[in-house]
């Protein structure tokens, strides 16, 4: 059985009761001349080729593009799961580009939640335990159990707290993953094809839960998708091709009304 990946490193002060910040400030995500190159003795692949972007606090951004365009690589760089070849990434004014592993883990704990396409739940933990795991790594007290149960109730799993991943459907597993991503109230949430492994109806339900949770929690949401219908819910749609930004457009339908 493979070991699931957890990127919800946390530190104790992420678990207080403060509301998410909503004041106007510098862009919460700044990307400057970002490149990612893979080179071998025989060839070179330019995955990202000098990307510049700014994302303001609270915005919902969808990143689209064909396979191989660099969108998942970009998301991995933003989350500190990969290292850029050149350029700069600032998350809430913190330059993460050259951070050590320990320092990056601290930033992830304070600032980032992540939702994977493949759920990445720990198979030997129950739904509640999976949601609690980031908080437990922070040394949180028993009071955080209430927030975990509240989040699981919000995603419709109040009666599945003690179920293991193998006992849950794909849609239920992704709902657990959503609750886990929000447990520490991160100001930034990254989602990589969060409905990609689900059927259409279940995927729509998960998307609606993601958007509702994000509305309540007030995070900045950056979502990678190949689905135009999903991207239509975003405030802004950025399209990559061959490692470059080819379009960057505001969604006027979302600007004129609530999601």
N, C-alpha and C positions, 0 to 999 in steps of 0.2 A: 504494500500500500504506500503510495507516495505521500510525502509530507507537504501540507499546504503552506503557502507563502503568506506571512502576515506582515503588513507594512504599517500597522497602526501603532508604532512606537509612541509611548506617551510618557509624560512627566507629571508629577503630582498636581501642579497648579492648573492643569487643563480641566480639572474635574469640579471646579467651583460652580456656583450658580449664576455667574454673570451672563447677561444676555449677549448675543453676538453683536459686534460693533457694526453700526450702520452709518456712522458719520462719513462725510466726504473727505477723502484724503488722497494721497498718491495712489496710482494704480496698484491693486493688490498683487498683480502679476506683471512683471516687466521682462521681456525677452529681447536681448540685444545681440544682433549678428551671430545668431546661434548656428553652429555647424556640428554635424556628426558624420564622421568619415570612418569607414572600415577599410583598412589597407592590408594587403598580404604581399608577399614577394612577387606574385603574378598579376594581381589586379587591385583596383581601388573602387570602392562604392561610396558615392556621396549621397548619404541618406537625407541629411538636411543641409541646405546650402545658403546660410546667412539669413536666418529668419529674424524679423523685428516685429514684435507685437506688444501691446499693452492691454490689460484687461482690468476694468474698474471693479471696485468692491461691489459684490451683490449681483453681478451680471451672470446670466446663463448663456454660455458660449458652446455651440456645437462645432466640432471640427470634422470635416468630411474630406473625402478623397478616395481615389481608387486604391486597390491593394498595391502596396509598395510605395505609396506617396510620402510616407514618413509620419503619418498621424499618430500611430501608436508609439513610435520612437519618441516623438515630441512629448507625449503624455508621460512616458517613462522618465524622460529627462526632467520634466517639471516636478515630478514626484521624488526625484533623487534616487531612482532605481537604476539609472545608467549615468555615465559621465559624458559630458559634451567634449568634442574635440577642440572647439574654440567658441568664444562668445560668453555671454553672461545671462544668468537667470536670477531675478530678484523676486522673492516671495514675501510680501508684506515688508518690503525694504531690507530683507535679509538676503545677501548674495550667497546662494547655495552652490555656486559653480565649483568651488574648490574646497568645500567642507570635508572634514574627516568623516568617517562612518559614524562615530559617536555623536558628532555635532549634527550630522544630517538626521540621525535618529531623533534627536531632541527637537529639531525643526518639524519633522513629521508628526511627532507627538503633540506639538503645540498648534500646528497649522493645517494639517492635511488629513482628510479621510479619503479612502479609495474603494471603489466598487469594481470588481473584476468580472469579466464575461463568464469565467468558469467558477464563480462563487468563492472558492478558496476557503471553505470552512474546515475546521479541524474535525476529522471524522470521529474521534474519541470523546468529543465534548458535545453536550446538549446544545439546543438552540440558545438557551439562556446563557450557558457558559461561554459559547462562542461570542455572544454580544458583550459579555463582561470581560473577556480576555484583555482587551487594551486597557481597561480600567484597573484590572488586577496587576498588570505589568507596571502600572503607575503607583501601586501601593495604596489604592483607594480603599476607603472603609466600606462597611456593609451598606451604607446609605445609597451607594450607587446602584445597588440591586433594584431599587425602586425605579430609577431612570431606565434601566435595561428592560424591565417589565412594561414600563410605559411605552417605550419604543416598539417593543414586540406587539403590544396591544394596538398601537397605531397602524401597524402593518398587517393586522388581522391574524396574529399568531398567539393570542392569549392562551389558547388551549393546546399549544405545541411547545411550551417552555421546556419540558423534559424530554422532548424527542431528539434523537440523533439525526445527523444529516441523511443517513441511509433510509430513515423512516419518513423523510420529507420529499415532496415533489421538487422538480427543478425550480418552479415558481416560488415555492415556499423557502427553498434554500437561498434564492436571491433576495427574498424579503428579509431573511435573517442577516444576510450580508449588508443590506441597506441599514438595518438597525445598528449593526456593528460599526458602520462607517460614521454614524452620527453620535455615538456614545460619548465622545469627548468634546462635543460641540466644536468641531474644527471650522475655522473661517473659510477654508478652501476644500472643495470636494472634487475629486477626479473620478470619472467613470469611463471605463474602456469597454465599449459595446455591451452595456449592461443587460440588454435584452437579446443578445445575439444567439444564446443557446436555448431560447424559449420559443414556443409557438406564438402565433400572432396575438391571440386573445390574452394569453398569460403575459406576454411581453407588454401589451398595452396596460394591463393592470399594474405591473411592476413600474412602468414609466409613470403612471398617475400617482403611485405611492411615492416615488422618488421626487417628483415635482412638488407634491403636497408637503412631504417632510422638509424639503429644501425651503419651501415658502415659510414654514413655521420656524425653522432653525436659522434662516438668513445667511446661508453660506454662498460663496461664489462657486458656481458649478461649471466645470469644463468637461464636456462629454464628447468622446470619439464615437462616431457612428457612420455607417454607410447608408442609413435609411433616411431618405428625404422627409418622410412623414414624421419621424422622430425629431429631426432637425427643425421642423416647422414650429416646434414648441419653444425653441430657443429665442433669446433676445437678439442674438447675433450668430451668423453662420460664416465660418472661415473654411475655405477650401484649399487643400494642398494638392500639388501635383509635382512629381519629380523633385521633392524636397524643397519646394518654394510655395509661398502663399500666392495663389492665382486670383482669388476673390476674397473679399472681406466685407460683408454686407450686414446691415441692421435689418432685422425682421420687422417690417412696419406693422404687420398684423399684431405682433406681441406688444409693440410700442403703443398701439391704440387701445389696448385692453388687457385685462389680466390673463395669465396663463391658465 
